Amino acid sequence: MNDGLDDGDARWLIVEDGFAAALANTYETLFTTGNGYLGTRGSLAEGHEGALPGTFLRGVFDHHDSAVPDLVKAPDWMALAVVVNGIRLDATSASVVRHRRILDMREGTVFRDTVFEDRQGRLTRLETVHFASRADQHLCCLQARITPENHTAPIVVHSGIDGAGYNLDRRPIYNEPPPDDPQMKWHKWAKSRHLDEVAREQLPDGIYLETRTIDTGITIGYAAVTTVSPAAGSGVGQRYKYIEQVSRAPVAAGETLAVEKLVAIYTSRDVAAASVRPACLDELRRHAAAGFATCRERNRAAWQAKWADSDVTIDGDPDTTRAVRFNIYHLLIAANESDPAVNIGANSLSGERYRGHAFWDTEVFMLPFFIYTQPETARALLLYRYHTLDGARQNARDGGFRGARYAWESADTGVETTPKWTWDGAHRIWMGEEEVHVTAAVAYGLMAYVAATGDDALMTDYGAEILFETSRFWASRLEAMPDGWYALTRVVGPDEFHEHVDNSAYTNYLVRWHLQRAAHVYAGLAVTHPGELAGLAERIGLKPDEVEGWLTRAEQIRLPAQRDDGVIEQFDGCFGLETLPVTHDDNDMPVYPPGYHHYNLAGTKLVNQADVVMLTYVLPDEFPDEIKRANYDYYEPLTLHKSSLSTAIHAIMGIEVGDPRRAVQYFRQSAFVDLIDNQGNTSEGIHIASAGGTWQTIVCGFGGFRVRNGQMTFKPWLPPDWKAVDFRLKWHGNTVSVFADHTSATFVLSGPKDRRETIIVNGHEITLQANTKVTVDLLQARPRQPGA
């Protein structure tokens, strides 16, 4: 088992040396394992005081006694208590003499090696390996080795399925006096219960637990088998929502007790409720017959295939390569290509923060990674928006509008789930009503996917309906003004310091683009797929004059003022707000001015996260370079980056406008956001949108990749201490491999031998022929050795 604990290639490994209770929950997040179907926090299998274990299953939401729908904390499959000489081995009951854990990202597997010492000085070593299979999404595997090092001991192993967990919920309390700490005023952690037991059962060679969500009625089945070697006496223990196999064996000093646990998981989202148990048992029998080693090898091979498409390397900076791979790893375990009815929550499947809800984060920050490395997964994520279109229609109706408005926070149905108040009841949350730019983000992701993949069927069968219904929302949400212009009042842009603003630049520019693109798609379908368009138009009652109305409104949307130097006013009146000085911490990152916080900065020019700068990134063809530079120079000093989404965008635009020092600094803030916990809340879950932004910074920032006028374009730039970057992109069913250093870039198009692609490098056209390497001189933007 030690193979996973060797240092090996450190660029693939996340390492914990020593146990610190204060960092335990953070490492639980970092060491999350998963496969897109489920995510399991990296808790120690034996548990300890303060642990926050959790397994989250895609799409399993419930709203029984929580403020808004929760992504349910499902039963814990990892539960493995080890009792030696009557003492439970964990960090609470014994001393930790030595502890080392490693996440090997190459195979999505966590290894650990811990030595415990009891009060009598007896040393016992516990080694474990666990993973959620990438090859078999319903399978989870755990292996343990228990060695009494300086004593002979009776050892009891409790290998369980624990369904007694609960979701945590911040709730205000009005009938208790506030504690002394003002930051904890009117607050406590409450328990949200979402599961009832349906059945628990001792199988001939294992155990089974079935639960059901209380409101949504989703059945969850777990079947597990645990084998212990040398053979030991065994039995089964049971209580409500918990069942375990119990094995007992005497073990001599220096000898090892080996434990292997396989768990099969199904829900009634996968099969009919009555078929959950048979599906679990069939899955378990199949993998138990193959054995742990075979399951692990299959998992390795599946991960190898994923990394072949998505790996990124930075020659000359191994630590940053490791950080970028860490972000990619978490993206890969966050999404599922086989389930078009789920999205990625803001903390993926790694924690309870944001309750598993999806935001604009998916289309703007994460979807590009999947479009260009895992397009089948990108397609599934976009189909989630189609499957929740009725929820979006309800959101629009609830606001008094036509068409479809996508929720700011979206769970399983697409109906708006944003809470109305902060957990302490002190501040009204307006994002659910006003942060409407998420609807344009969905269109943005859809158009980017079709451009990169050529998947016209997605547009014809699903995407057009999304574009048309969301355009209807914008047409009804826009307000006709006396001067003939159309306005969008009372909105929130990406900068959430400012609520109830009129004519947000980010929102209005995106709405104009959205309406224009929808009309363009309508015109295109009228030529290429007239029958399908006619059927859709009849079904949703769409007529040509309505589409013409979209173009009229697009041309007459009021855009905020623009100064002579090109700086765009973030929203009406923004230029007239108070200017506050910004100070920086020891890491040169901005901090709140004294006396200010998130909810009292509306009267100032300070910005929560990239807003106008974000606009110049997502619509690159709308703004010439000098406008991008002017807006970056104006807004960058005003931005506090209180969202983890902000630094990646500033890194990319810093590269584009020529601010290399800040670009590199912002990139490192994004890449290491969780590894160094620079937001202070990694314990609650991975910042998965920042992970997507980190990938974009490498590929779109340092790699200089953009899609313009339907073509791939590149303008690489590397920091002085990097030697080269290496990544791959999917394009129209083929792969483009990119290797860039300071003076040259090499491209290889993989695909049928007659395939050609024209790309733009530093403004010059370069033709790629399949399976032929082309090296371009970046200083002159011409091939050095065409065809070589």
N, C-alpha and C positions, 0 to 999 in steps of 0.2 A: 504493500500500500504506500510505501514511502516514495514511489515514483512521482506522485503528484506534489510532494513536498520538497523535492529538489529545486534549487534555484532556477535551473534551466535557462531559458531565454526570458529575461526579466521583462521584456517588452510585451509579453503575453500574460503577466501575472500581477494580481493585486494581492498584497501580502499584509497580514496582521501578525505582528510579533508581540507576544505578551497580551494578557487579558486586563482590560480596564473597564470596570463597570460603567463609568461615565460615557464611554464610547461604544458600548455594546449595541445600542439601538441603531447607531450610525452604521456600524459594520453589518448589522442585519439588513439594512438597505443596500449597501454596497455589494454584499454577497448574495443578492437575490438571484435565484436560478429560475429558469422558465423556458417556455417554448411557444409562446403566443396563445396557447390554449389556457395556460395557467402560469402564475408566478408565485414562488414561495420565498418569503423573506429568509435571509441567511441566519436564522436563529440557531443556537446550539441545540442539538437534538434532545439533550437531557434537560434543557430549560434552566432557568435561574431567576432569582428575584429581580424584577424590573424588565424581564424579557418581553418583547412584543412580537411573538411569532405570528405568522399570517400566511395563508394561502388564498389567492384570489383567482376565481374562475371567470373567463371571458363572458361578458354579457349577463352575469348573474347579479341582478339588482333586486332590491327590496325596499319597501317604504313602510315598514310596520310601525315602529315607534321612533323613527329618526326624523329630523326636521325636513329633509329632502331625501330622495332615493339614494341609498348607499350601494356601492359595490360590496357585496356581502363577503365578510370574512368566513371562508368555507372551513370545514373541518381540517385539522392539522394532521397531515399524513406522516410527518417526521418524528412524532413523539416516540422517544426511546430513552427510558429511564434505566440506569444501571445502578444496582445496589450491591455493594461489596462489603462483606462483613457487617451487614445490617445498616451500612451508611450509604446514602444516596450520593453518587458522584456528580456534583455540580459546583459552580462557583460560590454558591451560598452555603453549602454544607461542608465543603472541604476547601483546603488551600490549593491554589493553582501554582504549581512549581514551575511549569514550563507550558507555553501555549503558542502554537503557530497555526495559522490558517492561510490557505491560498485559494483564490479563485483563478482557475486556469481558463482563460477566455477562449482558448483554442477549442475546447470541448465543453464549455459551459458547465464545468464541474467544480465543486468546492471540496477541498481536502483539509483535514485538520489533524493535529497531533497535540494532545494535552496530557500532562502528567499531574495527577491530583495527589495530595498528601492529607491523610486524616490525622486526628489528634494523637494517634498512637505512632505516628511516623511511618505508616504504611504507604508505599507509593504504588499507584495504579495508573497505567497508561491507557488512554482511550484515543483511538484513531478512527476517523470516519471519512467516507467518501459519499457524496450524494449529488444527484442531478435530476432534472425533469427532462425526459428524453426528447431530443430534437427530432428523432426518427419516428417515434411513436407517441403522439401527443397526449394520449390518455395514460401514459406510464410514468411513474416516478420510482426512483431506485435509491436505496441507502445501504451502505456496507459499513460494518463496524468491527474493530478488533480491540479486545479488552485483555490487557496483560498485567497481572499483579507482579510488580518488578522485584519486590523484596519480601514477599510473604505469600503464603498459601491461603486461599480464601474461597468461601462459598459465594458464587456470583448469581444474582437474579437479574434477568433482563425483562423489562416490561416494554413490549413493542405494541403501540396502540394507534387507534384512530380516535382523535379527540374532537368531538363536535360541540363541546361546551363553550367554545369561544364566543366572543361578541365584538361588535364594532364599537369603537370609542367615538364619543360625540361631545363636542364642546357645547355646553348649554348654560344660559344665564340662570341665576337663582335670585329671586327677589325677596325671599323670606328668611335669608340668613345675612348676618352682618358681614361686610367685606373684610377679608384678612388684611394684615398690615401691609402686605406688598400691593401697591396700587396697580401693578401690571396684572395681577390676578383677580382684580375686583370683579365681583359678580360672575365668577367662572368656576366651573369644575368639569372634570371629565366624567361623563355619564356613560352608561352602557346601553347600546342599542341592540336589542335582541331580534334576530331575523330568521332563526332556524328552529323548527320543531322536529323531533325525532319521528321517523316513520317506522323504522325497523332496525334491529341489531341482531346479529346472528353468528353463532359459531359454525364455521364451515368444517368439513372433514379435515382440511389442511390449512385453515386460515380463518379470517374473520371478515365480517361485512357490517357496514353502517350505512343507513339511508336516512337522509334528512330532507326537509322541504322548506322552502322560503314561505314565510307566513302570509304575505300579501300577494306576491306574484305567483306562488304555487309551483316553483321550479323544483323538481326532484333532483337530489344530488346523491349519487351512490359511490361508495369507496369499498373496494375489496382488497385485502392485504394478506400476504403470506410472509412469515418470518421463519427462517431456518437458522439453527444454531449448531455449530460444530466445534468440538466433539459433541455428539448427541447428548441432549440434556432432558431432564424431566420437564414436562410442560403442562400448561393448563390455560384457562381463559378467565379473565376478570371482566366484569361488566358493571356499569352503572348508567344512569340516564345520559344519552348522547355520548357515551364513551364505551369502547370495547378494546381489549388488549389480549395479546398472546403473552403468557408468562413462562419463561424458561429458567431452569435452575441447574447449576452445574458446579461441582468443586473444581477449582483450577489451581494447579501448583505454581510456585514461584517461577517466573520466567516463561511459563507456558501461555498460550493465547487462546481465548475464546472468540471464534469468528461468527459474525452475525450478518445475514443478508435479508433485506426486506424489500419486497416488490409490492407496489400499490397501483391498482387500476382505478381510474376515475371517469365516470360518465355523468351527464345530467340529462334532464328531459328536453334541453335545447338540442341535444345530439340525437336522441332516439325518443320514442314514445315513453311516457312515464313507466308503463308496465314493463318496458324492455330495459330499463336502466340496470336492474340487478343482473339479468342474463348477459348483458353487454359487458358489465364489469367482470363477471366470472369467466367469460370466454377470453377476454383480454388477459386476465391474470393467468389462466391456465397456459395460454400460448407463451407468455414470457417466462413463466416459471419453468416450463419445459426447456426453454432455451438457456436459462441461467443468467446470473448477473453479468458475467464476463461478456457474453454475447450481446446483452442489452447495452453494455457500456461501449462496445466496439461499434454497434450500430449508431449510437449517439455521436461518437467521434466522427464517423464518416459523414453524417448529416451536417455536423458543424463545419467540417472541412469544405463541403460544397457551398455552404452559406458564405464562409470567409473568402472563398475563391472569387465571388462576385463583389464583395463589399469591403475588403481589407484596404487600409491606407497605411503607408509607411513614410516616415520622415527620416531620410538619411542624415545623420549628424546630430539627432536629438532623440535618443531612445526613450527618455522619460516622457516626452510629448507624444511619441508614437504610442506608448502604453496608454496615455490618457485618452487619445483619440480612439484607440481600440476599445477602451472601456466604454466610451459613449456609443460606439457602434454596437458593441455587445448588448447594451441595454435596449437599443433600438430593435435589434434582432429578436429579443425575447418579448418585446412589447406588442407585436402585431401578429395576426394570423391570416395567412393567405387563403385559408379554406373557409373562413367565416365572414360573409359579406354583411352581417348584421351587427357587427361590433366595431367600435372605434378604440382609440388609444386615450386613456385618461391622462390628466396632467401629471400624474405620478406613476403612470403605466400600471403594472400589476405588482408594484413594490411597496405600497403603503396606502394609508387611508386618507391622506390629505387630498382635498378636493373630491373625495368620495367616488373616485373612478370616473368623474365627469370629463367629457371631451370639450375642448374649446377651439378657437381659431388656430391654436398651437399645431393641430394636425396638418391642416392644408398648407400653412405658411412655413412652419418650421420643420416638421417631420416628413411630410409627404415627398418633398424633393429627394430625400435619401432613398425612399422606396421606389419612386419613379425611375431613378437612374441606377439602382442596384437590384431591386426586387420588384419589378413592375407588376407581377401577379398580386403581390401584397398591396401595392398602391391601388390596383383595381378594386380589391375587396374593400379597402378603406373608403373609396369613393362610392361604392355600392351601399355602404352604410348610410350615406347621405340620401341615397334614393329610397332605401327602406324606411328612413325616418322622415320622408317628405310629407306624409300626412301630419306628423307632429309639427313640422314647420308650418304647414298650412294652418293648423290650429293656433300656433303662436301669432300668426298674422291676424287671424280672425279675432283673437282675444284682444289685440291692440286696435281693432277697428279698421284693419287694412285688408287688401286683396292679396292673392298670391301666397307666397311661402316665405317666412322669416325663420332662419335657422337659429336655434337657441344659443345663447352665450354659454350656458352650461347644459350639455346634452348627455342624457343617460341612455336608457334602452329604447325609449319611444320617440325621442327627439323633441318632446314637449319641454318647454323652458323649466329648468330646475334650479336656477340661481336663487339662493336664499334672499329674502327681503331685508334682513338685518344681519349685522355682524354678530358673532357669538355672544358678545356681552350686551347686546341690545342698544348700544350707544350710537351706532351709525347706520343709516339707511344705505342699502346696496342698490345702486341704480343700473348696474351693468345688464341685468336681465331685460330691462326695458330700453336702455339707451345705447349699449355697445353693439350696435347693429352691424358694424363692419364685418362681423363673422360671416354674414350672408355673402358678401363679396368674396371673402376668402375661399368659400366653397367653390365659387365659379373660377377663381384663380387656380385652384388645385386641379379642377376638371380640365381646364384649357391647357395647363402645363402637361398633364398626363397624356392627353390626346396628341399634342404636338410631338412629344418624345417617343410615343409608342406607335403612332399611326392606327390606334385602336378605334377606328371609326364606328364600329359596332356599339361600343359603349356609349358614344354620343348619340347614335341613332336610337338605341333601345332605352337608354336611361338618362343620359346627360342632358339632352335637349329639353326634356320635361323639367329638370332641375333649373336650367338656365331660364326657361320661359316663365315658370312660376315665381322664381325669385325676382325676375325683371318686373313682373306684375307688382310685387311688393314694393320695389323701389318707385315704380310709377305712381303708386298710391301714397307712398310715404313722403315723396317730394311735395313741397308746398308751393303753390303759385303765388308769386309776390306781385305787388302793384306795378313794379317796373318791368314786368315781363320775364323775370328770371325765376328759377325754381330753387328753393332752399331746403336744407335739412336742418331743422332746429331740434334743440334738446337731445343731443347725442353725446356719447363719450367715444373719443378716439383711442388709439393704443395707450396714450398718456392718461392714466386713470387718476391723476391728481385733479383733473379738471372735468367736472360733470356739468350737464345741462348746457353744453356749448352749442353754438350755432355755426354751421358750415365748417365742420372739421375738414382740413385739407386732405388728410389721409382718406377719410370716408368719402368725401365728394369726388375726388379724383378716381377712386376705385369704383364708385357707383357709375360715373360716366363711362369708364372703361367697360364695366359689366354690361351696361345697356347696349353699348356699341357692339360688344362681342356677341351678345345674344341675338341681335339683329343680323349680324354677319352669319351666324350659324343658321338662322332661319332661312336666309337667302341661299346659303350653300345647300341646305337640305332640299330646298325647292327644286334645285337642279339635279342633285345626285340621288335623292331618295324621296321623290314627290309623293309616292304612295304612303310611306311611313309618316311623312310630315302631315299629310292630309288626315290620316287616322288619329295622330296625336292632337292635331288642331281641333278635330271634331270632339274628341274625348274631353278636352279641357276648355273648349269654347273659345279658341284663339283665332282671331281674324287678322288679315294683313294690316288693316288700319291701326290696330292696336300696336303692332310691331313698329309701324311708322311713328306712332306716338312715343315709343321708347327713344327713337333717334332724336325726336324733337326735344324731349326732356334732357337727353344727354348733352345736346348742344347748348342748352339754356340753363344748365346747372350753375349756380353761383359758386365760383371758386374764390377762396380767400385772397386777400390782397397780396401783392408781390412787390417788394421794394425795388428800387432802381438797380441795386446790386444783385438781385435775383433771389433774395431770401423770401420764402413763402410764409405768410402768417399762418400759424398752426390752426387757428380758428378765429372767427370774428372777434376783434378786441384784444387779442393776445398781445399785440405789440404795446398796448397801453398798460399792461400789468406791471406790478412792482418787480424791480430787479434786486435780487438778494445775492450777496457774495456766497460762493461755494468753497468749502474747505474740504480737505482730503485726509484720509487716514494713513497709517504707516505703509499701506500697500498702494498709495496714490489713487485710491478710489474715493469718490465723493461721499459725503455724509450729510445727514439732515442738518440744516442750520439750527442753532440753539433755540429751543422752544417750539420747533416745528416738527410735524409728523405727517403721515400720509393724508390725514383728513383736514388739515388746515393750510394747505398750500395753494388753494384754488385762486387766491388773489395775487399769486406771483407767477413769474415766467418759468419757474423751475419745472422740469419734466421728469415724470416717473420712469419712462423707458422710451426707446427710439420711436418716434412718431413721424415727423416730416422726413427725418433721415431714413426711416423704414419705408416711407412712400417712394423715395428715390431709388431704393433697392428693388422693391417688388415691381415697379413700373420703370425699368431702366431706359426704355426707348422714349419716354415722355420728357426727359430732362437732359439737356446737354451737360457736358462735364463741368462747365463753369458754374452752372446752377447747383449741381450736386455739391461742389466744393463750397460754395457760398452757404448753403444750408447746413452742411456738416460743420463748418467753422462757427456758425451762429449757434446751433443747437447743442453741439457736443459739450461745451462748457456748462450748459444749463441742465444737463441730464444726470440724474442721480443714480440711475441703473438699479432701482429697487425691485425690478423684476429680473429674473435670471434670463429672460428672453433678450435683453437689451444689448449685452456686450458682444454677442456674435454679430449682430447687425452693424454695430459700430466698428467691429474689426474688419468686416468686409468692406464697408464704405471708407474706412480709414486707408485701406490698401488702394481702393479705387481713386481716391482724391489725393493721395500722396502724403498721408500722415503715418509713416511706418512705425514710429515709436509707440504711439497709442494703439495702433492696430495690433501689434504683437501683444501689448499688455492686455487689451480687451480679449484677444483670442485666448490667452492663458486663463483669464478669469472665467471664460466660458468652458474651456476644456477641462479645467480642474474644479468646477463648481461643486461637485459632490466629493471628489477625492480629498479636497481640503476643507469641505463644508463651508464655503465662503458666504453662503446665505444663512447659515446657522440652523437649518431645518432639514438637513439630509436624513435625519433619523425618521422623518415622517414619509419619506419616499424620494425616489430619483427625480431630478428635474429633467424630464425626458424631452421637453421642447428645446432646452439648452443643448441636449445631446444632438438633436437634429441641427441646431444652429452651428454647433461645433463642426459637424461634417460639412455643412455648407461653407464655413469659413475656410476649411482646407481646400475644397473643390472649387467653390465660386470666388473665394478670396485669393488665397495664394495660388491656386490653379487658374484663376481668372476665367472660369467657365460661365458662359451665359448662353441662352437660346435667344437669337434675334432674327426676326424674319424667317423663322423656320429652320435656321441653321445653327449648328454648334459653333460657338466662338470661344477663343481662348486668349488670355493676356496674362501669363504667369508672372508672379513676383515672389521671391523668397527672401526671408530674413537673412542677414549676412552669415549667421552661424549655422544655417541649414545648408546641407549639400544638395539635396534633391527631395522631391516628393513623387510618390508613385500611387496612382489610383486607377480605377476602372469605371466606366459609365456604360449603361445600356442605352442603345439608340436604335429605334425602329427594328427591334428584334436581334440586333447584333451587339457586340461589345467593342468599345473603343478604350484601349489601354493608353494611359498617359504617364509619361515619365519626364519631369521637368527639373532642370537645374538652373543655375544663374545665367547661362548663356544659350542654352538650347532646350528644345522640347521634342520628345520622340513619341510618335503616335502609331498605334497598330490597330487596324480595323479587323475584327474577327467575324467571319461569316462566309457565305457562299463565295466562290472564287470570282464570280462576275460582279460582285457588289462593289459599288463606289460611293463615297460620300465626300462632299465638298465642305470643308471647315474653314473658319476664318481664324488666323493666328496673327495677333498684333495688327489687325486691319487688312491682312493680305489673304487671298484665297489659296488654300492648299488642298489638293485632291488626294484622298486616301483610297487605295485599292486594297481589297480584302487580302489579309494575311501577308501584307508587305509593309515593312517598317519604313517610316518617313521621319527623318530628323530635321527639325527646322531651326535655323539660326535665329534666336530671338532678337538679336541686335539688328538683323536685316530682314527678318521675317521671310526668309526664303529657304527652300529645302537645301540642306548641305549635300546630301547624297540621295537624290530621288531614286526610289526603288531599292535602296540598299537595305 
